[in-house]
Amino acid sequence: MKRHLAITAVMLLCSAVFFVVVCAGADPVAVPLKGKWEGSSNFIFPAPSSCPADSVMQAIATAKGIMTLTGASEYLSPVCCNAAGQCVGTAVITAANGDALYLTVTHFFNPVTGDWSQSEVFIGGTGRFEDATGMSTSSGTSTFTGPTSDIWQGTTVGEIKFF
């Protein structure tokens, strides 16, 4: 009887170890992503030397919003823009719990209509987003509040993969 119990215990422990090893090597999970944002931007003229040579300004966007997976979140994005309204840069989305998503950003702004669109690539983060990958797109409208500032709103849709 004791031998049967010992064999059963060893089998259960081996099964548990196998389960832990298999789950640890699991592929990232792809999850749909949606968000809604409201924020403002400040424009710096001329663009700082850290921007590409054809940049005429730097825009620094900040926002608050809500996004699946992050809940109530904050957004910060410095981008460098050329005279055609094409901008490149980075962004950080910080979740309520402090976990952050890092993104590269390609942004287009039409100063006549106030419409903007943006594509984002997730390049990691902190906490549960440490190895995050994926892509999303955002679009919205903007209204100038002065010669070097605006307010804006927009939505985001995409897919993110993380463990």
C-alpha positions in Angstrom: 0.0 0.0 0.0 2.8 2.4 0.9 4.6 1.6 -2.3 1.4 2.3 -4.3 1.0 5.7 -2.5 4.7 6.6 -3.1 4.4 5.8 -6.9 1.2 7.9 -7.1 2.9 10.8 -5.4 5.9 10.6 -7.7 3.6 10.5 -10.8 1.6 13.5 -9.6 4.8 15.5 -8.9 6.2 14.6 -12.4 2.9 15.7 -14.0 3.0 19.0 -12.1 6.6 19.7 -13.2 5.8 18.8 -16.8 2.8 21.2 -16.7 5.0 24.1 -15.3 7.7 23.5 -18.0 5.2 23.3 -20.9 3.3 26.4 -19.7 6.5 28.4 -19.2 7.4 27.9 -22.9 3.9 28.9 -24.2 3.5 31.3 -27.1 2.3 34.8 -26.4 -1.5 35.3 -26.5 -2.9 37.6 -29.3 -5.6 39.9 -27.9 -7.7 42.5 -29.7 -7.1 46.1 -28.5 -9.4 49.1 -28.4 -8.9 52.5 -26.7 -10.3 56.0 -26.5 -8.2 59.0 -25.7 -8.5 62.8 -25.0 -5.4 64.9 -24.7 -3.3 67.9 -25.7 -0.1 68.6 -27.6 2.6 71.3 -27.4 4.6 72.2 -30.4 8.3 73.1 -30.2 9.7 75.3 -33.1 12.3 74.7 -34.4 12.7 71.0 -33.9 15.4 70.0 -31.5 18.6 68.5 -32.8 17.5 65.0 -31.7 14.9 65.0 -34.5 15.6 64.0 -38.1 17.2 66.7 -40.3 13.9 67.4 -42.3 11.9 68.0 -39.1 10.5 71.5 -38.6 9.0 70.9 -35.2 8.6 68.5 -32.3 5.1 67.7 -30.9 4.7 66.3 -27.4 1.3 64.7 -26.9 -0.1 63.8 -23.5 -3.5 62.2 -22.9 -5.7 60.2 -20.5 -7.9 57.4 -21.8 -9.2 54.0 -21.3 -7.9 51.0 -23.2 -8.6 47.2 -23.1 -5.9 45.5 -21.1 -4.6 48.7 -19.5 -7.9 50.2 -18.2 -7.6 53.9 -17.2 -4.3 54.9 -18.8 -1.9 57.8 -19.5 -0.3 58.5 -22.8 3.0 60.4 -23.6 4.4 60.7 -27.1 7.2 62.9 -28.4 7.2 63.0 -32.2 9.3 64.9 -34.8 7.4 66.3 -37.8 8.3 67.5 -41.2 6.6 70.3 -43.2 4.2 67.9 -44.8 2.7 66.9 -41.4 4.4 63.5 -41.3 5.7 62.6 -37.8 7.8 59.8 -36.3 8.6 59.1 -32.7 7.8 57.0 -29.7 5.0 56.6 -27.1 4.5 55.2 -23.7 1.1 54.0 -22.4 1.0 53.6 -18.7 -1.7 51.5 -17.1 -3.3 52.3 -13.8 -1.2 49.6 -12.1 2.1 51.1 -13.5 2.8 48.6 -16.2 3.9 50.4 -19.4 3.6 49.7 -23.1 6.4 51.0 -25.4 5.5 51.9 -29.0 7.0 53.4 -32.1 4.7 55.9 -33.8 4.2 57.1 -37.4 1.7 60.0 -37.4 0.1 62.2 -40.1 -1.6 65.4 -39.3 -3.7 67.6 -41.6 -3.6 71.2 -40.2 -6.4 72.3 -42.5 -9.0 69.8 -41.4 -7.6 68.9 -38.0 -7.8 65.2 -38.8 -5.0 62.9 -37.8 -4.1 59.2 -38.2 -1.4 57.2 -36.7 0.1 53.7 -36.8 1.7 52.1 -33.8 4.0 49.2 -33.3 4.3 47.7 -29.8 8.0 47.1 -28.9 7.8 45.8 -25.3 7.1 47.4 -22.0 7.3 46.7 -18.3 5.4 44.3 -16.0 3.1 42.0 -18.0 3.9 43.9 -21.2 7.7 43.2 -21.0 7.8 41.3 -24.3 4.7 42.7 -25.9 4.5 42.9 -29.7 1.7 43.9 -32.1 0.3 46.7 -34.1 -2.5 49.2 -33.8 -3.9 52.3 -35.6 -5.4 55.4 -34.2 -7.3 58.3 -35.7 -9.1 61.4 -34.5 -9.5 65.1 -34.6 -7.5 68.1 -33.3 -8.3 71.7 -32.6 -5.7 74.4 -32.2 -5.8 76.3 -28.9 -3.0 78.6 -29.7 0.0 78.9 -32.1 1.9 76.1 -30.3 -0.8 73.9 -28.8 -3.9 71.9 -29.5 -6.4 69.6 -27.9 -7.3 66.3 -29.5 -9.3 63.1 -29.2 -9.1 59.8 -30.9 -9.6 56.0 -30.9 -7.2 53.1 -31.2 -7.8 49.6 -32.6 -5.4 46.8 -33.1 -3.9 43.6 -31.7 -1.3 43.0 -29.0 0.6 39.8 -28.1 2.0 39.2 -24.7 2.5 36.4 -22.2 
